[in-house]
Amino acid sequence: MCQCTPKKGQTALAAWAVVAACATLVESGLGAAEVRRLSMNEYRDKMAGGWIGQMAGVGWGGPTEFKWKGEIIPKDQLPRWKPEMINQFHQDDIYVEMTFLRTLEMHGWDVSIRQAGIDFANSGYPLWHANRAGRDNLRNGIAPPDSGHPQFNKHADDIDYQIEADYSGLIAPGMPNLAVELGEKFGRLMNYGDGLYGGQFVGGMYAEAFFEDDPLAIVEAGLACIPAESQYAECIRDVIGWHHENPDDWQKTWEHVEAKYQRNPKYRRFSCSGPQSDFNIDAKINGAYIVIGLLYGGGDMDRTIIISTRCGQDSDCNPANSGGVLGTVIGRTKLPDKFTSAIDPEGRFSHTPYTFPKLVEVCEKLVRQAVVRCGGTIEKDARGDEVLVIPVVAPKPGPLEQCWEPGPPAGSKFTEEEMDQITAGRTCS
């Protein structure tokens, strides 16, 4: 069962995360009898489809990354898909989030944010932007959540947690508050405000994709996981509205996004490259490109990935997110053969202990724990197969934050004993 009593020494925000993740059915107003059922076989199939969708998106879009900024990628400039491109074992879009899975696997669901920070500080892969700044802060003794606070991290609104939040929904089917809670623990290592909300939005979409196949409903489910007053939420609502106005013309919606979220400095107040730069790694605009792919992709994997890619900017990360969400909807067994036939079961994801089969195995282990932790059960059906019985609980977004007007930092520093656990190189930010 969920432990809903805040522990001594927790910050108010951490205490909120525990309570939100464990919200009761009565609080949700949905009634104690309302549950969702997902067979373990179906969970395994959809979860694997989500990872494959990520690998397909980042593999297909990888050669175009940041080569087109503020312009649509010409169709003839897209690489041609080859089945072996699925083996993306060296992409930060994929392996960084496995650090978080490993922390959960080793320390359990109630692992502290400080331990999460120590584990991230000890990661050995190259990083950029918010991830790099956050890890440098951690290695220099600035403990989370301050490692992602705008006072110490000038990239706090960047895309980083958004590109690595897929795991949070893949191990939380139908449990959006768990995806939100994971953002409060792992997303704050490097992000704040809209940078954090982007990851919680992505996690919420994945959580819903196990039960819903309508892209709009999935997007709206993700939107319900973040503060409605945030610029990120405004951006997603805009894309939904522009899609309604132009249901057959994704490029028209792209133009609206470009005008408001690229060229209007009011929506680039914490842009690490400055509000006038063509380069835009802000979470909002790249989140818009995820949603454009999902809404205009029509449930087709090729079209979804291609549209998110052609929107430009971070054009491998965005199709990884949209492809992963749709891959969860479709499931591994129903994905086109060209995305599944060449997966190397022996390939190891960079700087992790996981092959693809091991990755599926650890997600299965964690989801069993998650369901019970949040008030659900695991039953057997008439054939003896396991079924996840998941309480339906309304999402509870966290409080509104803005990187350009942040609240005070927590003043969190690692102790000497904690610093002794950080064995990786300590560099200046």
ZAMARGU-4260 file (C-alpha; in steps of 0.2 Angstrom, whole numbers, plus 5000, padded with zeros to 4 digits):
<rodrens>
0) 5000/5000/5000 | 5005/5018/4998 | 5013/5027/5012 | 5004/5043/5012 | 5011/5051/5028
5) 5026/5063/5025 | 5042/5058/5034 | 5051/5069/5046 | 5063/5080/5037 | 5054/5080/5020
10) 5052/5097/5011 | 5035/5103/5008 | 5036/5098/4990 | 5043/5081/4993 | 5028/5078/5005
15) 5016/5084/4992 | 5023/5072/4980 | 5020/5057/4992 | 5003/5062/4995 | 4999/5066/4977
20) 5006/5049/4971 | 4995/5040/4984 | 4979/5050/4982 | 4964/5040/4988 | 4949/5035/4977
25) 4938/5045/4989 | 4949/5061/4986 | 4948/5058/4967 | 4929/5058/4968 | 4929/5042/4956
30) 4922/5029/4969 | 4931/5015/4977 | 4925/5002/4964 | 4933/5011/4949 | 4948/5001/4943
35) 4957/4997/4927 | 4963/4980/4923 | 4978/4976/4912 | 4984/4958/4910 | 5003/4956/4913
40) 5005/4949/4895 | 4997/4965/4888 | 5007/4976/4899 | 5023/4967/4894 | 5018/4969/4876
45) 5014/4988/4877 | 5029/4992/4888 | 5041/4984/4876 | 5032/4993/4861 | 5035/5009/4870
50) 5054/5006/4872 | 5054/5001/4853 | 5045/5016/4848 | 5058/5027/4857 | 5072/5018/4848
55) 5064/5019/4831 | 5060/5038/4834 | 5078/5042/4839 | 5086/5031/4826 | 5076/5038/4812
60) 5077/5056/4817 | 5095/5056/4823 | 5104/5061/4807 | 5093/5077/4807 | 5096/5083/4825
65) 5097/5102/4826 | 5102/5104/4807 | 5085/5113/4804 | 5081/5126/4817 | 5066/5137/4814
70) 5062/5128/4798 | 5053/5112/4792 | 5064/5098/4787 | 5062/5094/4768 | 5054/5077/4766
75) 5068/5072/4754 | 5081/5075/4768 | 5074/5062/4779 | 5085/5046/4780 | 5077/5030/4774
80) 5072/5018/4787 | 5082/5002/4789 | 5078/4988/4801 | 5095/4988/4809 | 5093/5007/4814
85) 5082/5001/4829 | 5097/4996/4839 | 5100/5013/4847 | 5111/5007/4862 | 5121/5023/4862
90) 5108/5037/4862 | 5106/5048/4878 | 5088/5049/4874 | 5087/5031/4879 | 5101/5026/4891
95) 5100/5041/4903 | 5083/5036/4909 | 5090/5019/4913 | 5100/5027/4927 | 5084/5031/4935
100) 5077/5014/4933 | 5093/5007/4940 | 5091/5018/4956 | 5073/5012/4958 | 5079/4994/4955
105) 5093/4995/4968 | 5085/5006/4981 | 5066/5004/4979 | 5052/5016/4976 | 5054/5026/4992
110) 5072/5030/4987 | 5077/5048/4992 | 5080/5062/4980 | 5097/5064/4987 | 5102/5046/4983
115) 5094/5048/4966 | 5106/5063/4964 | 5121/5053/4970 | 5117/5039/4957 | 5115/5052/4943
120) 5132/5061/4949 | 5141/5044/4947 | 5135/5042/4929 | 5149/5040/4916 | 5141/5045/4900
125) 5143/5062/4891 | 5129/5075/4894 | 5123/5092/4888 | 5113/5107/4894 | 5102/5104/4909
130) 5108/5087/4912 | 5126/5092/4911 | 5123/5107/4922 | 5113/5097/4935 | 5126/5083/4936
135) 5140/5096/4938 | 5131/5104/4952 | 5128/5087/4960 | 5147/5083/4959 | 5151/5100/4966
140) 5140/5097/4981 | 5124/5106/4977 | 5111/5093/4981 | 5094/5091/4973 | 5082/5099/4971
145) 5094/5114/4970 | 5104/5105/4956 | 5090/5109/4945 | 5085/5126/4952 | 5087/5141/4940
150) 5099/5150/4952 | 5112/5136/4949 | 5106/5129/4932 | 5104/5141/4918 | 5097/5127/4907
155) 5083/5123/4919 | 5069/5126/4906 | 5078/5115/4893 | 5072/5098/4886 | 5082/5086/4896
160) 5070/5078/4908 | 5057/5078/4894 | 5068/5067/4883 | 5071/5054/4897 | 5054/5054/4906
165) 5047/5039/4895 | 5052/5027/4909 | 5041/5035/4921 | 5025/5031/4912 | 5031/5014/4906
170) 5032/5008/4924 | 5016/5017/4929 | 5002/5011/4918 | 4986/5020/4923 | 4995/5028/4937
175) 4998/5046/4932 | 5002/5053/4949 | 5016/5040/4950 | 5023/5048/4934 | 5021/5065/4942
180) 5030/5059/4958 | 5045/5052/4948 | 5047/5069/4940 | 5048/5077/4957 | 5062/5065/4962
185) 5072/5063/4946 | 5066/5078/4935 | 5072/5090/4948 | 5090/5083/4947 | 5092/5094/4932
190) 5075/5104/4928 | 5063/5116/4935 | 5046/5124/4930 | 5042/5120/4912 | 5058/5110/4910
195) 5051/5098/4923 | 5033/5099/4917 | 5038/5093/4900 | 5044/5076/4908 | 5028/5075/4918
200) 5017/5078/4903 | 5027/5064/4893 | 5025/5052/4908 | 5007/5056/4910 | 5004/5052/4891
205) 5013/5035/4892 | 5003/5030/4908 | 4987/5033/4898 | 4993/5025/4882 | 4991/5008/4890
210) 4972/5010/4890 | 4968/5023/4877 | 4971/5023/4858 | 4965/5041/4854 | 4980/5052/4852
215) 4970/5068/4858 | 4964/5059/4874 | 4982/5053/4877 | 4988/5071/4875 | 4974/5078/4886
220) 4979/5065/4899 | 4997/5071/4899 | 4991/5089/4900 | 4981/5085/4916 | 4997/5081/4925
225) 5005/5098/4924 | 4999/5115/4931 | 4986/5123/4919 | 4994/5140/4922 | 5011/5135/4915
230) 5017/5141/4898 | 5020/5123/4894 | 5002/5119/4897 | 4997/5134/4887 | 5008/5128/4872
235) 5000/5111/4872 | 4982/5118/4873 | 4987/5129/4858 | 4993/5114/4848 | 4976/5105/4852
240) 4967/5121/4846 | 4977/5124/4830 | 4975/5105/4826 | 4956/5108/4828 | 4956/5123/4816
245) 4968/5114/4803 | 4965/5095/4805 | 4973/5091/4788 | 4988/5103/4788 | 5001/5100/4801
250) 5012/5113/4793 | 5000/5127/4797 | 5000/5122/4815 | 5019/5122/4815 | 5019/5140/4808
255) 5008/5145/4823 | 5020/5137/4835 | 5035/5145/4826 | 5026/5162/4828 | 5022/5161/4846
260) 5035/5149/4854 | 5050/5153/4843 | 5049/5171/4838 | 5040/5179/4853 | 5052/5183/4867
265) 5039/5182/4880 | 5039/5163/4878 | 5058/5162/4878 | 5061/5171/4895 | 5073/5157/4901
270) 5080/5151/4884 | 5098/5146/4887 | 5103/5152/4869 | 5094/5169/4871 | 5077/5174/4865
275) 5082/5178/4847 | 5092/5163/4843 | 5087/5150/4830 | 5093/5136/4841 | 5078/5132/4853
280) 5080/5118/4865 | 5067/5124/4877 | 5055/5111/4882 | 5039/5119/4877 | 5042/5121/4858
285) 5049/5103/4857 | 5035/5097/4867 | 5023/5105/4854 | 5032/5095/4840 | 5029/5079/4850
290) 5010/5083/4850 | 5010/5088/4832 | 5017/5071/4827 | 5004/5062/4838 | 4989/5072/4833
295) 4993/5072/4814 | 5000/5055/4814 | 4983/5047/4814 | 4990/5032/4824 | 5002/5027/4810
300) 5020/5025/4817 | 5029/5030/4801 | 5018/5046/4799 | 5020/5051/4818 | 5039/5049/4818
305) 5041/5058/4802 | 5030/5073/4806 | 5038/5075/4823 | 5055/5074/4815 | 5051/5086/4801
310) 5046/5099/4814 | 5065/5102/4816 | 5075/5108/4831 | 5078/5093/4843 | 5072/5081/4829
315) 5078/5065/4836 | 5072/5067/4854 | 5054/5073/4849 | 5050/5058/4837 | 5058/5047/4851
320) 5044/5053/4863 | 5030/5053/4850 | 5035/5036/4843 | 5037/5029/4861 | 5019/5034/4866
325) 5012/5027/4850 | 5022/5011/4852 | 5014/5009/4869 | 4997/5011/4861 | 5001/4998/4848
330) 5012/4986/4857 | 5027/4976/4851 | 5017/4962/4843 | 5007/4973/4832 | 5021/4985/4827
335) 5027/4984/4809 | 5040/4971/4807 | 5053/4983/4801 | 5054/4990/4818 | 5055/4973/4827
340) 5064/4961/4816 | 5082/4967/4819 | 5082/4970/4838 | 5098/4964/4845 | 5094/4955/4861
345) 5113/4955/4866 | 5116/4973/4863 | 5119/4983/4880 | 5113/5000/4882 | 5128/5012/4885
350) 5133/5014/4903 | 5119/5002/4910 | 5118/4984/4914 | 5103/4982/4903 | 5100/4973/4887
355) 5083/4974/4879 | 5077/4958/4887 | 5084/4964/4904 | 5076/4981/4902 | 5059/4972/4900
360) 5062/4962/4915 | 5066/4976/4926 | 5051/4986/4921 | 5040/4971/4925 | 5048/4970/4942
365) 5045/4988/4945 | 5027/4989/4939 | 5022/4975/4951 | 5028/4985/4965 | 5020/5001/4959
370) 5003/4993/4957 | 5003/4987/4975 | 5011/5003/4982 | 4997/5013/4975 | 4983/5003/4981
375) 4980/4991/4967 | 4982/4972/4967 | 4988/4958/4956 | 4976/4945/4952 | 4975/4929/4942
380) 4962/4927/4928 | 4953/4910/4924 | 4968/4904/4914 | 4980/4908/4928 | 4988/4923/4920
385) 4992/4938/4930 | 4981/4954/4929 | 4986/4971/4936 | 4971/4979/4945 | 4974/4998/4945
390) 4964/5010/4955 | 4958/5025/4945 | 4964/5041/4953 | 4963/5059/4945 | 4980/5067/4942
395) 4986/5080/4954 | 4999/5092/4946 | 5012/5100/4957 | 5012/5119/4961 | 5016/5132/4948
400) 5034/5137/4945 | 5042/5148/4932 | 5061/5148/4929 | 5061/5167/4926 | 5053/5170/4942
405) 5058/5155/4953 | 5055/5152/4971 | 5069/5152/4983 | 5082/5138/4982 | 5081/5125/4996
410) 5099/5128/5002 | 5102/5109/4999 | 5121/5103/5000 | 5128/5086/5001 | 5136/5081/5017
415) 5154/5075/5018 | 5148/5057/5019 | 5137/5059/5004 | 5151/5067/4994 | 5162/5052/4998
420) 5149/5042/4988 | 5151/5052/4973 | 5166/5044/4965 | 5165/5051/4947 | 5174/5066/4942
425) 5169/5083/4949 | 5169/5097/4937 | 5165/5115/4937 | 5149/5121/4928
</rodrens>
